[in-house]
Amino acid sequence: MPDVLSIHGLTKKYKKNVAVNGINMNIERGDIYGFVGENGSGKTTVIRLITGLIFPDSGSFELFGADNRSGNIGKARSRIGAVVETPSIYMNMSAFDNLKTQSAILGINDESKILSVLSDVGLEDVSGEKKHASNFSLGMRQRLGIAMALLGDPELLILDEPMNGLDPAGIVSIRELILKLNRERGITFLISSHILSELSLVATKYGIISKGKLIKEITAEQLHNECARTTLISSDDPQKLAETVKHSIPNQLEYTSDGVKIIGETDLNDLLSAIISENIRILSINCNETSFEDYYLSVIGGVK
Amino acid sequence: MMRGLLKADFRRVMKDKLLIVMGILAVVFALITPLLYALIISGMGADEDLEVFGVAFTAKSMFFNSFSLGNNFGLILPVLLAIVLCKDFSFGTVRNKIIAGKSRSEIFMSLFITCSVVIVAVMVMHAFITLGISLCFFDYQLTPFTASDFWYFLESFVLEILMLLFVSAMLSWLCASRKNVGLAIVLYVAITFALIMIGSIIQVAITLMEALEGDESIISVLHFISRINVLNSTAYIGTGIKYSLEDRLYLVIPAVVGISGFLGLGLLKFKKKDLK
């Protein structure tokens, strides 16, 4: 898959404070990239750098193959949509007028497009209303912000904390919208969040950032393996144990000095019967399950 | 293309209720000012030439004075306009333009053009209503109107528009480079008052030095400073004295340099500005 966004050593300083420190990152077409980090870790700063709202002190990035220092970065940016921190909407205008103004910027003359994006984000009820955005709930403003970002048919949609301020039903509808747009229109997503449980329901790839540094990039599959249930069996004859386990179950295995680590769910009754029938003496059995939160904490725990 | 940006900027200004407020104030001040002068003059007893304390009250002077940026509507309009223009920054909607791939130069120039069109349109409406109301109470001028008066009117009108463009460039620079609307307004008012006050002080200094037969070279330097002060120059426009080539140069060059300077500063600052 070709890269939609490729970041190389991006650094941003605010006076003496290094907000983003030499970040390298890759987002491929079709990814739903979960950008995870604690408050103040540098997520929003990276997003601001990509969207051109702020300028890097060093490093560079390529957006749809266009270098950020080149003249055609503007054209590449026209292929993205973004909601950065708070939705960028005119509070003194209705939802329809907000989208009509954004249409002018994007050079869109088709009013049906406005109705279509309002429907996509579940705001079709207010499409004909004169109610100003200042009277909208936080969730409605968030949806309107997403509708504004969707108006230009973006290929990459950047959402900074999109679940902020949404009620449970709103969270579900935004999640479903993300999955639908990714599946049906092939839109690539970069979603920053610190709500890991929510992100884990949509993301296909993760970038974990802490104190301005990208500590880890991991695919959802790799993360699943890292967080999966593990069973550690130790024996006084680890070699024979490993051979028996390998022949008995299809799971991925890791070999340790005194036994074997089984990754994923397995039927322990059948496995133990097979081990006992081989006259292998079991010293200990340990079952473990790591949550995304535990994994995240273990990863950021190493940062100084 | 800047067309889309202009369309969006005009759209947001047209949707702003403050534009209606500007329109109402333009009409109210245009009605009140000539009416008050007419009452004062009738109360004080004007002579046949409509002169009180040696000052001629004519519809022409009312018209050109209504462009003044140092009194009533001329002070309020830029402040209201700054509030409208800065909303793009306070609402964060300027981000939509950058993310849509528009260049910062285009965004800034669109802001300047929008500001210029609105300030010129509202001010011209205010001035012509003032002229219309003034004609109900005063003559257009003290002498009969001739063809040369028409050209003089036209030239003075164009010069007033140039002064408004100077203010528009200053407002655009302040709105695009400051962090909040309050600071932009405070700076605008401070700069305007400073320029007007400097102009007045220099005028007093020139009068005193001329009366006391002071150093000629200092007087000519003061004259030069006074004439390149754009906001001070507005007082000369439409006073009835025909413009010499020198007058025209002193009125046009500082204004054009000022407009270019503010636009250059604005572009430079906005191109490097980190946006929240």
Contacts between the chains, C-beta under 8 A, distances in Angstrom:
chain1	res1	chain2	res2	distance
A	48	B	274	7.8
A	48	B	275	7.7
A	51	B	95	7.2
A	51	B	98	6.8
A	51	B	99	5.0
A	52	B	98	5.1
A	52	B	99	7.1
A	53	B	95	5.9
A	53	B	98	6.0
A	53	B	99	7.9
A	53	B	274	7.1
A	53	B	275	4.4
A	53	B	276	7.6
A	54	B	274	4.1
A	54	B	275	6.8
A	55	B	272	7.1
A	55	B	274	6.8
A	74	B	101	4.1
A	74	B	102	7.0
A	74	B	103	5.8
A	75	B	101	6.0
A	76	B	101	7.4
A	77	B	98	7.6
A	77	B	99	6.2
A	77	B	100	7.2
A	77	B	101	4.0
A	78	B	100	5.9
A	78	B	101	3.4
A	80	B	99	6.5
A	81	B	99	7.1
A	82	B	95	7.8
A	82	B	99	5.0
A	84	B	92	7.9
A	84	B	95	6.1
A	84	B	99	7.9
A	85	B	276	7.7
A	86	B	92	6.4
A	88	B	91	6.8
A	88	B	92	4.4
A	88	B	93	4.9
A	88	B	94	7.9
A	88	B	95	4.6
A	88	B	96	5.0
A	89	B	91	6.8
A	89	B	93	6.8
A	90	B	12	6.1
A	90	B	15	7.5
A	90	B	87	7.2
A	90	B	91	5.6
A	90	B	93	5.8
A	91	B	91	6.0
A	92	B	15	6.8
A	92	B	16	6.3
A	92	B	17	7.1
A	92	B	87	7.5
A	93	B	12	7.5
A	93	B	15	5.6
A	97	B	11	7.9
A	97	B	15	6.1
A	100	B	11	7.1
A	101	B	8	5.0
A	101	B	11	5.1
A	101	B	12	5.8
A	101	B	15	7.9
A	101	B	93	8.0
A	102	B	8	7.5
A	102	B	96	5.9
A	102	B	100	7.9
A	104	B	4	5.3
A	104	B	5	8.0
A	104	B	7	4.0
A	104	B	8	4.1
A	104	B	11	5.9
A	105	B	4	5.1
A	105	B	5	6.3
A	105	B	7	8.0
A	105	B	8	4.7
A	105	B	96	6.3
A	105	B	97	5.8
A	105	B	100	5.2
A	105	B	102	7.0
A	106	B	4	6.8
A	106	B	100	5.7
A	107	B	1	7.1
A	107	B	3	7.9
A	107	B	4	4.9
A	148	B	96	6.3
A	149	B	99	7.9
A	152	B	100	6.6
